[in-house]
Amino acid sequence: MTPDAILQLGLGFWGSKALLSAVELGLFTMLEEAGPQEAAAIGARCGLHPRALRDFLDALVALRMLGRDAEGRYANTPEGAAFLVRGRPGYVGGLLEMANARLYPFWGRLTEALRSGRPQNEARDGGPDPFQAIYADPDVLAGFLGAMTGVSRPNAAAIARAFPWAGRRTVADIGCAQGGCLAEILRAHPHLTGIGFDLPPVQPVFEAFAREQRLEDRMRFIPGDFFAQPMPGAEVLVMGHVLHDWDAAQKLELLRRAHAALPAGGALVVYDGMIDDDRRENAFGLLMSLNMLIETPGGFDYTGADCRGWMLQAGFREARVEPLQGPYSMAIGIK
């Protein structure tokens, strides 16, 4: 018996911050553009001091975030090229940039959050609600929505494969962000048309993305607040990375509103990093719930059993949960 696993977890922020700094520096994007590079060339291109340059790069190699060839040149791994190069469809670096700039220091206050039950983000010190600030700045909003696309696309691809779309004609994404989830589903199923529903400032970003994807004739935007306006009518509603933002009463209210918007036989698909029912295995979902403590007044993540129960309470005649990819699952409610 050794303390290795304890120490690895306790000092896990070392590796996390190394990756976040690499994303901040644009290291993966530079390597994709310039090709394999020796350490000195990377230091010159990224403006890095030579003292710890090799340690930094070799740490990323040991963490399987970079590759290094026999000549000592560093290059992206296949995963890095797919998910950490700015401008690529699968780019998740936008979310990591936000984690680096905002969440990393806020998580240093987790103990205080656990003692107080209160958020530890900008609002803690009297600053503006971070989401209001994001939606008020078009450039910041575009970056945030793009980051959500990178995170949502793998789940959207899984939903496109797993959900029985035959016989359905319309789908609406509730809290659609840039429209990445909707685009993935529409591309996989050409017989579908789609609606994106989100706050009004999202509309120009959504419409520009739809044009970029050449789907502007099949996906349109409806502005609205899902607590204030009815959700758009469609045969299938999708709600991802939404339900966990809210407290239990608000979760149930959103599910009731979705039920009201659906026709008889319509379906609601909710996806999140749902915690396993025994609350022992999905560490991502449990840690995401702690992140909701850091970021929101009442949000929390939930188990598949929780979501099934809320769906039935909201009026759905049946509800089931299916795995998607990684730590994610989807709950399907049928009206």
Summary of the structure (lengths in Angstrom):
residues: 335
radius of gyration: 21.2
end to end distance: 53.2
largest distance: 65.8
contacts: 1087
relative contact order: 0.09
helix: 51%
strand: 14%
